[in-house]
Amino acid sequence: MQPCYQRNQRDQIKNCIIDGPLAFDNAVSLESAQHKGIKSEVAGDTDLLLMPDIEVGNVLYKSLVFFAKAKVASIILGAQVPIVLTSRSDSEQAKYDSILLSAAASK
Amino acid sequence: MIRSLDQMVEKVHSLNRKQRIAVSWAQDANTISAIHKAVSYGFAEGILIGNVSEIRNICKKTGIDPDLFSLFHADNDVAASEEAVRLTVNGFADIVMKGLVGTDKFLRAVMDKKKGLMLPNAVLSYVCALEVPSYHKLLFITDPAVIPVPTLEQKVIMAEYAIEMAGRFGIKKPKIALISASEKPGKHFQSSADYEVMCRKAKNGEISECIMDGPLDIFLACDKKSVEIKGFDTPVNGDADILLFPTLESSNPFYKGLMLFAHGELAGLIRGTIKPVIVMSRSESEKSKFYCIALACLMA
């Protein structure tokens, strides 16, 4: 994460504040971050979590959807147009929300 | 079969045994109140090692009678850890617990080759029982704390530790989901190759009795509806007792996410030692700290 952080500091990655590595609880809970005495502009108030690999990211979002009833909307970026690629087991709501998200992301 | 952490506490209570817990560098209010609760429930005795006058002061402030415990003086955190381990090795205590000492210093005393508590050639790993209101039973997970990237051999041992723990909860043939991002094995994932070997070992009876399948994603492991929608045939069938994760980076956010957003509570324990070793994070809830002590008493 260090090069990412450094590039952000140099304004080579613009319009965001990057910090890491952060444990998940410190990234999303101010209480946890304060408890551990972590001073960071990001800790406890994260907008975007960048995960180290797909097994980590996939496990996290599915666990929050299933165990914490989280809502999710997702798209694939990097193609000429947004791609909606929901899982067969995603709810109707998740599929609809993903269409909305891709409409919003479409140029 | 024990289905909740409170049922686990009842079970420990019903065993009618008192486990002697040696606490290293014990002058910490949270630790003392958690031990006190276990002593009050009648299944533990506290041996507090550290700065005795500070321990007495904390007891006074929190309204706890210090004479409920045995108090031993130690000059510093390293000496206290060595003393806690020594008492346990020599049969004067049944469980060791980390107090105010840092985890690395504490584990150094536990892992000392000559004077420590390690089983010969054992793998040190962490298993934890999670209670989440949105799941119909306890969920055991491994390893969210100790082994960063387990090898195949370590994964097999992690499974064995979890099976053993589930057994103490009355789960005879636990369903183990080997977790990845998808149910499709991928050649980019080390986990896929390891899981294939593990499932074969389980089938051949080279792993203790269990129902093992993987790779599975979280949905297929824990949600019957997803299994039906996908029409995927797995003996775990959305009813997993144990989740085995490919890396610490994947299991650690999983349990922390459930603690923060799904009202989870946990009881966790280090495995691979001669006697139970309790290591708790400072940030764990009061309730979870008590559950960790009760779990150690159940496994002792």
Interface residues (C-beta under 8 A of the other chain):
Chain A: A23 F24 D25 V28 S29 S32 H35 K36 P52 D53 I54 E55 V56 G57 N58 V59 L60 K62 S63 L64 F66 F67 A68 K69 A70 S87 R88 S89
Chain B: V132 S134 Y135 I179 S180 A181 S182 F189 S191 D217 I218 F219 C222 D223 K225 S226 I229 K230 F245 P246 T247 E249 S250 S251 N252 P253 F254 K256 G257 L258 M259 L260 F261 A262 G264 R282 S283
